[in-house]
Amino acid sequence: MVDRHSFWAGEELPERNRQDLARNAAAYPGYPAGNWNHTLWVHPRGTDLGGSKSAEELMASYRAAAEPLGYTVKDLRAEAPALVEGLRDLPENLRNPQMLTDIWAFEMRNNGQISVKDSAVYLVQGAYGGGTSDFSARPDEGAQFSGAEEVFDRDFAVPMINSNAAIYYLPVDHVTYSEDDMDNDDAIAEAPQIDIWATWVKPGSEGQEIMRGASESMITRYAKMAEASVAQGDVTMVLGPEQGRFVPGEFSTLASELGKKTNVADPEWALLPGQLAVHSLYDGIAKVDDRSGRSVKQVPDEKWPERTLETGPLGADRTRSLPALNTTKTYEASWKQGREPVNPAAAYYAAQSPGMNPRGQGSSYSPPQTGIPRSPASSNNSGRGR
């Protein structure tokens, strides 16, 4: 059997996403028509995290919606110990499952459900492999896969949004989340525009190593954000990463990266989840594919075709196709709860660097001839649903 994973972080599962569960179960059938084993991984936003229902009520609702369709429902919080077990390159304090659940609780309290989902994708595929897609990336009508198709022989694949547009990012070993980061030209790496609204990882392959590397990078980045926020005087950690925990106290200025993640009024709030997720994935791919021994790891250009699937252009109705999986992505931005009906990145980057296009808009930009943009480009998270 081949695992296929769906993810939900939030309160009640909307009706449209219940329909998506049924659509995915039909497109990726279990025995005897196919070889797919479906799991719905969830993180309930219960009353303890600001939700309107208890976590127990939400879990019961998820099971009632998914189990009749053949899904196994798993609570990410309960699975945290198994998910971090394989992250052997993390120091023991950062591999503490309690730190992971602390990070998730922090995000859930601050409307960061998308970051919970992104980290869960990396952790689950690092542990088990298999396929994933966002609820807003739907199989085309009539599409069906047995699991034996050629695309599933690949070790790893994510959507290539634009192979011609260079994205500047800071590898995890060099990022400090300080004002000096983007002035350090020697530590800047480049990569094309990719995204994670659909992913494939072949069990037992290098793909799992990539996703474990992405998981390690993402957890490390949270630890570095906490360290920088404390150094900048924005917060005091009640329990910090050095203790294997992630419990911030009260924020003061909200000027740090961690502070901005708590402030939905900050223009960067909409960009940070994509930066965090996609830059962590770059780290994971570079960890496996850069064998040069350089201190700043970078994925060789010739490896990208092996790691990505081509997508169609961004449509007028903000859709994008992934032909290899007969899937169409719709940019609903449901995780933002109706905020910013248009891409917030466009206004942000227009202010930061006139003429620079944000990631994922269906057009490329020429990297500046001198200097580096002050803010690393993000994924198109205005359109990444859970």
Phi and psi in degrees as a GROMACS rama.xvg file:
@    title "Ramachandran Plot"
@    xaxis  label "Phi"
@    yaxis  label "Psi"
@TYPE xy
-111.106  130.081  VAL-2
-78.8266  138.104  ASP-3
-130.491  127.897  ARG-4
-113.387  136.466  HIS-5
-118.626  155.548  SER-6
-134.974  139.872  PHE-7
-142.517  129.376  TRP-8
-129.833  119.875  ALA-9
154.683  -149.416  GLY-10
-100.754  -128.447  GLU-11
-64.859  144.566  GLU-12
-76.0648  117.273  LEU-13
-60.487  157.062  PRO-14
-58.4622  -39.6961  GLU-15
-62.599  -32.9107  ARG-16
-80.5688  -26.2995  ASN-17
-63.5361  -39.1924  ARG-18
-66.0695  -35.2305  GLN-19
-63.749  -37.157  ASP-20
-58.6597  -44.4777  LEU-21
-66.1352  -40.4183  ALA-22
-63.416  -42.7824  ARG-23
-67.7218  -37.8896  ASN-24
-63.5976  -34.5946  ALA-25
-74.0422  -37.9681  ALA-26
-74.8079  -27.7572  ALA-27
-124.146  74.5675  TYR-28
-74.4997  152.675  PRO-29
-83.5953  -171.58  GLY-30
-60.7556  139.188  TYR-31
-96.5634  -9.22397  PRO-32
-72.3202  -28.2821  ALA-33
-150.841  -169.67  GLY-34
-122.21  26.8008  ASN-35
-96.1696  139.831  TRP-36
-118.171  115.242  ASN-37
-97.4605  133.731  HIS-38
-128.868  133.586  THR-39
-104.74  112.886  LEU-40
-94.5583  128.198  TRP-41
-131.467  150.718  VAL-42
-129.687  103.639  HIS-43
-72.2817  139.53  PRO-44
-94.7133  82.5795  ARG-45
-77.682  -177.435  GLY-46
-60.8186  -28.4036  THR-47
-68.3103  -16.7634  ASP-48
-114.137  14.6653  LEU-49
98.0121  4.71404  GLY-50
-81.864  175.007  GLY-51
-96.6058  -12.2961  SER-52
-127.544  159.764  LYS-53
-72.1244  157.188  SER-54
-60.4745  -35.3476  ALA-55
-64.7979  -42.3072  GLU-56
-62.8344  -42.1451  GLU-57
-66.089  -41.5932  LEU-58
-61.2917  -41.5781  MET-59
-62.352  -38.9713  ALA-60
-66.7846  -41.0411  SER-61
-61.7107  -43.7245  TYR-62
-64.835  -39.9247  ARG-63
-64.0398  -32.4973  ALA-64
-79.9966  -38.1248  ALA-65
-98.4639  -37.2073  ALA-66
-62.853  -38.8578  GLU-67
-62.49  -19.2955  PRO-68
-90.5467  1.10046  LEU-69
97.5013  10.0409  GLY-70
-88.0936  144.745  TYR-71
-93.7215  129.74  THR-72
-100.578  126.883  VAL-73
-125.373  136.056  LYS-74
-85.5854  116.801  ASP-75
-55.7278  -37.7653  LEU-76
-60.7332  -42.3519  ARG-77
-71.0486  -27.0239  ALA-78
-89.8623  -3.22875  GLU-79
-53.5407  -44.497  ALA-80
-57.9274  -41.2476  PRO-81
-70.1999  -32.8744  ALA-82
-72.6326  -31.9647  LEU-83
-91.908  -8.3096  VAL-84
-57.6722  -37.2098  GLU-85
-86.1565  2.57261  GLY-86
-86.1872  68.0799  LEU-87
-72.6539  -16.7616  ARG-88
-89.661  0.910549  ASP-89
-88.01  143.407  LEU-90
-62.2074  155.823  PRO-91
-57.0892  -38.5962  GLU-92
-63.6783  -36.4537  ASN-93
-80.2706  -12.8826  LEU-94
-93.0817  5.12681  ARG-95
-68.8893  121.796  ASN-96
-59.426  -26.241  PRO-97
-66.6227  -33.898  GLN-98
-64.6476  -41.2107  MET-99
-61.4756  -45.8889  LEU-100
-69.0661  -29.6858  THR-101
-62.5351  -45.5111  ASP-102
-59.9895  -45.8359  ILE-103
-61.6161  -41.8949  TRP-104
-63.6682  -41.7807  ALA-105
-57.5721  -47.0989  PHE-106
-65.8189  -42.9076  GLU-107
-64.296  -34.1582  MET-108
-71.5977  -18.1265  ARG-109
-120.051  32.0715  ASN-110
58.5631  31.1989  ASN-111
-102.544  36.7538  GLY-112
-55.9231  -34.5487  GLN-113
-63.6614  -33.8462  ILE-114
-72.6347  -30.9446  SER-115
-63.654  -46.8493  VAL-116
-61.563  -46.0359  LYS-117
-61.0702  -46.4559  ASP-118
-64.7905  -35.6785  SER-119
-65.9702  -38.284  ALA-120
-56.9748  -48.9505  VAL-121
-63.2228  -45.445  TYR-122
-65.4956  -45.7839  LEU-123
-66.6971  -43.6312  VAL-124
-73.0034  -28.3134  GLN-125
-65.6907  -34.1786  GLY-126
-83.7324  -37.1006  ALA-127
-127.511  -16.4969  TYR-128
70.5088  -166.997  GLY-129
103.952  -168.564  GLY-130
-112.836  153.414  GLY-131
-142.669  159.834  THR-132
-157.276  151.23  SER-133
-64.7958  157.691  ASP-134
-61.1039  -29.2879  PHE-135
-83.9932  2.77094  SER-136
-106.968  97.5634  ALA-137
-104.756  138.505  ARG-138
-59.5827  139.987  PRO-139
-65.9484  155.047  ASP-140
-55.6085  126.36  GLU-141
86.3717  -7.75034  GLY-142
-65.8955  139.897  ALA-143
-152.664  136.356  GLN-144
-125.297  133.271  PHE-145
-82.9486  -23.9104  SER-146
105.555  -8.47369  GLY-147
-98.3307  2.54906  ALA-148
-66.454  156.187  GLU-149
-58.3442  -35.5593  GLU-150
-58.6492  -27.5419  VAL-151
-86.2756  3.78305  PHE-152
-82.3944  -14.0262  ASP-153
-71.4836  150.196  ARG-154
-70.1275  -36.3825  ASP-155
-160.865  141.467  PHE-156
-157.632  136.698  ALA-157
-135.359  162.317  VAL-158
-66.2071  133.895  PRO-159
-92.6391  113.818  MET-160
-83.7079  -43.0735  ILE-161
-157.376  110.134  ASN-162
-79.3687  -10.2092  SER-163
-99.9384  -6.92647  ASN-164
-104.025  117.687  ALA-165
-78.1167  130.137  ALA-166
-106.445  127.164  ILE-167
-88.8819  134.146  TYR-168
-148.714  161.477  TYR-169
-104.2  117.806  LEU-170
-56.2793  151.815  PRO-171
-59.4657  -31.1839  VAL-172
-68.4997  -15.4886  ASP-173
-116.207  -16.3391  HIS-174
-72.684  139.429  VAL-175
-124.314  -7.27265  THR-176
57.6532  37.3343  TYR-177
-116.196  172.781  SER-178
-66.2867  -16.329  GLU-179
-82.6503  -13.704  ASP-180
-54.8276  -53.7094  ASP-181
-80.3311  0.0864284  MET-182
-91.4109  -7.68714  ASP-183
-91.362  78.5355  ASN-184
-57.981  -30.043  ASP-185
-70.3799  -16.585  ASP-186
-106.445  5.59035  ALA-187
-84.882  135.29  ILE-188
-115.65  161.379  ALA-189
-121.354  149.902  GLU-190
-155.708  159.147  ALA-191
-77.3397  175.932  PRO-192
-85.385  114.161  GLN-193
-122.98  171.248  ILE-194
-149.748  176.668  ASP-195
-128.906  27.6967  ILE-196
-74.8401  -9.85142  TRP-197
-147.426  138.448  ALA-198
-142.545  152.225  THR-199
-136.123  132.233  TRP-200
-134.777  118.109  VAL-201
-75.6768  124.266  LYS-202
-57.2242  136.944  PRO-203
80.3699  7.00695  GLY-204
-108.048  -178.249  SER-205
-61.421  -21.8618  GLU-206
-57.7112  -38.8726  GLY-207
-66.8904  -36.6347  GLN-208
-62.2661  -40.2414  GLU-209
-59.9915  -47.3879  ILE-210
-70.1565  -32.5974  MET-211
-65.6176  -39.9663  ARG-212
-63.49  -40.1575  GLY-213
-64.482  -38.9906  ALA-214
-63.3125  -45.3362  SER-215
-62.2125  -41.8123  GLU-216
-62.8053  -44.0857  SER-217
-65.0776  -43.0462  MET-218
-64.8096  -42.063  ILE-219
-62.6093  -38.7523  THR-220
-63.5889  -38.8965  ARG-221
-61.2589  -43.4068  TYR-222
-61.7232  -40.9495  ALA-223
-68.722  -36.1984  LYS-224
-61.7623  -42.5593  MET-225
-62.9695  -45.5651  ALA-226
-59.7165  -45.1523  GLU-227
-67.4133  -38.1467  ALA-228
-65.4859  -37.8446  SER-229
-66.0871  -45.7132  VAL-230
-62.1106  -31.8642  ALA-231
-83.5425  -0.573482  GLN-232
74.7956  19.361  GLY-233
-87.1398  -23.887  ASP-234
-158.403  155.857  VAL-235
-113.387  129.599  THR-236
-80.0544  121.976  MET-237
-63.6468  -46.5439  VAL-238
-136.399  125.463  LEU-239
-113.494  175.905  GLY-240
-57.1346  -32.3874  PRO-241
-62.3969  -21.5705  GLU-242
-97.8152  5.99433  GLN-243
74.2495  28.823  GLY-244
-136.49  171.975  ARG-245
-149.983  80.4278  PHE-246
-129.081  92.6836  VAL-247
-71.0016  151.425  PRO-248
-88.5687  -148.544  GLY-249
-75.6777  138.447  GLU-250
-87.8595  149.201  PHE-251
-105.388  -64.5057  SER-252
-93.0274  -22.8149  THR-253
61.5893  20.2535  LEU-254
-88.477  -18.399  ALA-255
-77.8408  165.637  SER-256
-59.7901  -41.0012  GLU-257
-67.5005  -38.7675  LEU-258
-63.0638  -38.9193  GLY-259
-64.2916  -29.6927  LYS-260
-69.048  -13.7752  LYS-261
-97.9535  -2.47428  THR-262
-121.541  95.3898  ASN-263
-66.8878  -14.5459  VAL-264
-80.3258  -13.8768  ALA-265
-77.671  131.19  ASP-266
-56.7484  -28.0916  PRO-267
-79.7033  -12.7884  GLU-268
-55.7324  -38.801  TRP-269
-74.2606  -18.821  ALA-270
-95.8923  -29.9672  LEU-271
-61.973  -39.7541  LEU-272
-58.5002  -41.8713  PRO-273
-68.7305  -40.0671  GLY-274
-58.6995  -48.0683  GLN-275
-61.8773  -46.386  LEU-276
-71.3062  -50.0738  ALA-277
-73.5294  -36.1608  VAL-278
-66.1664  -34.4115  HIS-279
-65.4327  -38.3641  SER-280
-67.0399  -39.9154  LEU-281
-54.5039  -43.7136  TYR-282
-60.166  -42.1909  ASP-283
-64.3734  -43.0255  GLY-284
-67.2814  -43.1071  ILE-285
-64.1949  -34.7099  ALA-286
-59.7044  -35.4904  LYS-287
-87.6191  -40.0783  VAL-288
-95.9683  -18.4789  ASP-289
-93.886  103.766  ASP-290
-103.784  18.832  ARG-291
-77.5523  -20.4743  SER-292
83.4244  4.10541  GLY-293
-67.2897  151.746  ARG-294
-71.6975  -30.6501  SER-295
-102.971  102.631  VAL-296
-75.3382  141.675  LYS-297
-146.625  138.402  GLN-298
-70.1633  125.43  VAL-299
-61.3656  142.86  PRO-300
-54.1618  -37.5502  ASP-301
-70.916  -13.2949  GLU-302
-83.5748  -22.7277  LYS-303
-59.9542  -41.2303  TRP-304
-59.9694  -28.3404  PRO-305
-74.5598  -23.4705  GLU-306
-104.08  -3.5302  ARG-307
-134.954  160.584  THR-308
-118.54  136.134  LEU-309
-69.9828  144.412  GLU-310
-115.571  159.15  THR-311
-78.7021  170.584  GLY-312
-68.2076  157.807  PRO-313
-66.8516  123.98  LEU-314
-81.284  166.669  GLY-315
-61.8741  -28.3671  ALA-316
-94.4509  21.6513  ASP-317
59.6906  45.4206  ARG-318
-114.431  158.156  THR-319
-145.866  136.124  ARG-320
-98.0575  153.715  SER-321
-127.495  85.9171  LEU-322
-57.3892  -36.3795  PRO-323
-61.7029  -25.3856  ALA-324
-115.448  14.0067  LEU-325
44.8939  49.311  ASN-326
-126.149  143.023  THR-327
-123.372  128.676  THR-328
-94.27  127.974  LYS-329
-109.203  137.231  THR-330
-94.3656  79.7023  TYR-331
-86.7138  -24.8397  GLU-332
54.6006  36.7351  ALA-333
-64.8901  -27.2118  SER-334
-68.1984  -18.2281  TRP-335
-87.0902  3.53722  LYS-336
56.1786  44.9164  GLN-337
86.1495  -1.7759  GLY-338
-73.8662  154.333  ARG-339
46.2583  77.6762  GLU-340
-63.9873  -18.8539  PRO-341
-113.863  166.406  VAL-342
-62.3857  115.18  ASN-343
-68.9304  -20.1272  PRO-344
-65.1269  -31.0613  ALA-345
-61.5987  -48.0919  ALA-346
-66.5617  -38.3456  ALA-347
-63.1909  -50.1151  TYR-348
-71.3816  -28.7413  TYR-349
-61.7055  -36.9591  ALA-350
-75.312  -35.7893  ALA-351
-76.7015  -42.2201  GLN-352
-152.347  89.1472  SER-353
-51.6288  134.579  PRO-354
90.5038  -6.93324  GLY-355
-90.0801  130.173  MET-356
-90.4911  137.673  ASN-357
-71.8145  164.101  PRO-358
-66.7254  139.23  ARG-359
83.6455  17.4726  GLY-360
-95.7772  11.6433  GLN-361
81.3708  7.11446  GLY-362
-141.667  149.581  SER-363
-98.9284  163.975  SER-364
-126.336  155.065  TYR-365
-86.7236  124.709  SER-366
-55.1168  144.235  PRO-367
-54.6664  145.015  PRO-368
-75.2985  -27.5381  GLN-369
-133.177  140.593  THR-370
76.1796  179.541  GLY-371
-129.514  140.935  ILE-372
-55.6102  144.742  PRO-373
-65.7022  -26.9073  ARG-374
-120.766  128.626  SER-375
-61.1274  146.914  PRO-376
-67.6025  150.52  ALA-377
-109.736  173.628  SER-378
-74.3819  166.336  SER-379
-77.2641  67.5363  ASN-380
-79.0104  1.21053  ASN-381
-68.3955  -15.4152  SER-382
-125.184  16.7131  GLY-383
-100.952  102.788  ARG-384
-81.4348  173.616  GLY-385
